[in-house]
Amino acid sequence: MYERILSPVKLGNVELKNRILFAPTSMGLSEAEMEQRIEAIAAGGCAMIILGDVPVLPSCLGHSLYDRKGFRYYQKLTAIAHRHDCRICAQLHQSDSDVKRMLRYIPGILTKKISARELRPLLNAQVAPYISGMPKRKIKKITNAFGDAAVLAQKAGFDMVQVHGDRMCGSFSSAVFNHRTDEYGGNAVNRARFAVEAVSSIRRKAPELTIDYKLAVRQENPHYGNAGVLEEEIGVFVTMLEQAGVSSFHVALADHSDLEDTIPGARHPEFSEEGCFLKFCDQVRQYTLLPVCGVGGLVHPEFIEKQIGDGRIQCAAMSRQLIADPDWVRKLASGEEGKIHYCVRCNKRCLGGMMEHQGVHCIYEQKKKGSSERI
């Protein structure tokens, strides 16, 4: 019944067993919890997990490909995915937060005078001066590091990489944050240069590696998102990125505004409908024949099957839905569609957990726990 969803597809040199991907997500979980989450999602039948926020430079925050402990951690996650015939992709990113300026907020965070929700706009306010004033030698160091990180990701067992088109790539792409007057700022071609150099570094150092690019799109009228590219600039960026060596595109709304916009709930004033970001995929499709992956509140099989059948997307990425029910694909393939627990996009324990630094969870987990306690 769902032949298109369950059919294989190739992204570059990587063949996926079906069209469902786990979208990159900042989980905020312990190592043990993260391993359990990856195991559950991989065992549930999705074709690939995109592991979010893998830093391209050595980092003392979180896990790093460059140190022994971090490398072993990534090896463990790739092995878990492969054990279930699930591919795994490293989302390479570089933060656009000015670490030195961030230090001033630590006392307020520790004393709880600054909440997690209040911290985000404070950090966003530092992005423009940081990006606009960055020395060229540092830019070259970072874009070159995308290639180094990709090579390490391959060695750790990742099947492909995704360049995070938000964060630093997105801020260089955006006239909201990028006020430079040199070859990295001004018109769309110049603002695309940072991302193009990052992709080119990967292609140069890992010639056969599949490179996905998360294209972050900024919408106006009404305005949503601050990083990323304007809709009218999509053609410039897609063309340049494809020429640089991108194998596929993952299209979403740009970040650096309210997280309720990029992870919209069911009552969002603009993005309440299922497939709310697929209109950006339609625009990308005008400029490339490469595979396009769509996101945006995707939950229902019949809806996703139609989008793939109509050629709007080649793959569908989910985060909240596969957290709500990791067995979504398995149930679909075994004719148990009626048993799927559908995400209701309440954002209570997923986005809510992320914002409160409690980790990404789901209300269904709470209900299951409550049921077991009553038994």
ChimeraX attribute file (.defattr): number of C-alpha atoms within 10 A of each C-alpha:
attribute: neighborCount
match mode: 1-to-1
recipient: residues
	/A:1	11
	/A:2	14
	/A:3	11
	/A:4	18
	/A:5	26
	/A:6	21
	/A:7	12
	/A:8	15
	/A:9	18
	/A:10	16
	/A:11	19
	/A:12	17
	/A:13	13
	/A:14	14
	/A:15	14
	/A:16	21
	/A:17	19
	/A:18	22
	/A:19	25
	/A:20	26
	/A:21	28
	/A:22	27
	/A:23	22
	/A:24	20
	/A:25	16
	/A:26	12
	/A:27	21
	/A:28	18
	/A:29	16
	/A:30	10
	/A:31	12
	/A:32	8
	/A:33	13
	/A:34	15
	/A:35	17
	/A:36	14
	/A:37	18
	/A:38	20
	/A:39	20
	/A:40	19
	/A:41	26
	/A:42	27
	/A:43	20
	/A:44	19
	/A:45	24
	/A:46	28
	/A:47	26
	/A:48	26
	/A:49	24
	/A:50	21
	/A:51	24
	/A:52	19
	/A:53	22
	/A:54	25
	/A:55	22
	/A:56	26
	/A:57	21
	/A:58	13
	/A:59	14
	/A:60	9
	/A:61	7
	/A:62	10
	/A:63	20
	/A:64	21
	/A:65	26
	/A:66	17
	/A:67	12
	/A:68	10
	/A:69	12
	/A:70	17
	/A:71	18
	/A:72	15
	/A:73	16
	/A:74	22
	/A:75	18
	/A:76	14
	/A:77	22
	/A:78	25
	/A:79	18
	/A:80	21
	/A:81	24
	/A:82	18
	/A:83	13
	/A:84	17
	/A:85	17
	/A:86	25
	/A:87	26
	/A:88	26
	/A:89	26
	/A:90	30
	/A:91	27
	/A:92	25
	/A:93	23
	/A:94	21
	/A:95	17
	/A:96	20
	/A:97	18
	/A:98	16
	/A:99	12
	/A:100	7
	/A:101	11
	/A:102	13
	/A:103	10
	/A:104	10
	/A:105	14
	/A:106	12
	/A:107	11
	/A:108	13
	/A:109	14
	/A:110	10
	/A:111	9
	/A:112	10
	/A:113	11
	/A:114	15
	/A:115	14
	/A:116	14
	/A:117	12
	/A:118	11
	/A:119	15
	/A:120	15
	/A:121	13
	/A:122	13
	/A:123	17
	/A:124	16
	/A:125	13
	/A:126	17
	/A:127	23
	/A:128	21
	/A:129	14
	/A:130	18
	/A:131	22
	/A:132	18
	/A:133	11
	/A:134	11
	/A:135	10
	/A:136	12
	/A:137	8
	/A:138	10
	/A:139	16
	/A:140	13
	/A:141	11
	/A:142	20
	/A:143	24
	/A:144	21
	/A:145	21
	/A:146	27
	/A:147	23
	/A:148	19
	/A:149	26
	/A:150	29
	/A:151	18
	/A:152	15
	/A:153	26
	/A:154	17
	/A:155	14
	/A:156	21
	/A:157	21
	/A:158	24
	/A:159	22
	/A:160	23
	/A:161	26
	/A:162	28
	/A:163	28
	/A:164	26
	/A:165	30
	/A:166	30
	/A:167	22
	/A:168	22
	/A:169	28
	/A:170	30
	/A:171	30
	/A:172	32
	/A:173	34
	/A:174	29
	/A:175	21
	/A:176	15
	/A:177	23
	/A:178	23
	/A:179	18
	/A:180	19
	/A:181	11
	/A:182	11
	/A:183	14
	/A:184	22
	/A:185	23
	/A:186	16
	/A:187	14
	/A:188	21
	/A:189	17
	/A:190	17
	/A:191	27
	/A:192	26
	/A:193	21
	/A:194	24
	/A:195	26
	/A:196	22
	/A:197	20
	/A:198	23
	/A:199	26
	/A:200	22
	/A:201	22
	/A:202	28
	/A:203	20
	/A:204	14
	/A:205	16
	/A:206	16
	/A:207	12
	/A:208	12
	/A:209	22
	/A:210	22
	/A:211	29
	/A:212	27
	/A:213	27
	/A:214	25
	/A:215	27
	/A:216	31
	/A:217	30
	/A:218	24
	/A:219	18
	/A:220	11
	/A:221	5
	/A:222	6
	/A:223	9
	/A:224	19
	/A:225	23
	/A:226	27
	/A:227	29
	/A:228	34
	/A:229	31
	/A:230	21
	/A:231	15
	/A:232	12
	/A:233	17
	/A:234	22
	/A:235	19
	/A:236	14
	/A:237	23
	/A:238	23
	/A:239	14
	/A:240	16
	/A:241	24
	/A:242	20
	/A:243	13
	/A:244	19
	/A:245	21
	/A:246	25
	/A:247	22
	/A:248	25
	/A:249	28
	/A:250	25
	/A:251	27
	/A:252	25
	/A:253	26
	/A:254	27
	/A:255	23
	/A:256	22
	/A:257	16
	/A:258	15
	/A:259	15
	/A:260	13
	/A:261	19
	/A:262	19
	/A:263	21
	/A:264	22
	/A:265	19
	/A:266	16
	/A:267	11
	/A:268	13
	/A:269	10
	/A:270	11
	/A:271	19
	/A:272	16
	/A:273	16
	/A:274	17
	/A:275	19
	/A:276	18
	/A:277	20
	/A:278	22
	/A:279	14
	/A:280	22
	/A:281	21
	/A:282	16
	/A:283	16
	/A:284	24
	/A:285	20
	/A:286	11
	/A:287	15
	/A:288	15
	/A:289	10
	/A:290	17
	/A:291	20
	/A:292	25
	/A:293	26
	/A:294	30
	/A:295	26
	/A:296	24
	/A:297	25
	/A:298	23
	/A:299	24
	/A:300	16
	/A:301	16
	/A:302	11
	/A:303	13
	/A:304	24
	/A:305	20
	/A:306	15
	/A:307	20
	/A:308	18
	/A:309	14
	/A:310	10
	/A:311	13
	/A:312	22
	/A:313	25
	/A:314	22
	/A:315	28
	/A:316	26
	/A:317	26
	/A:318	21
	/A:319	25
	/A:320	28
	/A:321	24
	/A:322	26
	/A:323	24
	/A:324	21
	/A:325	22
	/A:326	25
	/A:327	22
	/A:328	26
	/A:329	26
	/A:330	17
	/A:331	17
	/A:332	19
	/A:333	16
	/A:334	8
	/A:335	12
	/A:336	12
	/A:337	15
	/A:338	9
	/A:339	12
	/A:340	19
	/A:341	17
	/A:342	18
	/A:343	22
	/A:344	14
	/A:345	22
	/A:346	16
	/A:347	21
	/A:348	14
	/A:349	19
	/A:350	22
	/A:351	25
	/A:352	17
	/A:353	17
	/A:354	21
	/A:355	17
	/A:356	14
	/A:357	13
	/A:358	15
	/A:359	20
	/A:360	22
	/A:361	23
	/A:362	23
	/A:363	17
	/A:364	16
	/A:365	14
	/A:366	12
	/A:367	11
	/A:368	10
	/A:369	11
	/A:370	11
	/A:371	10
	/A:372	9
	/A:373	8
	/A:374	6
	/A:375	5
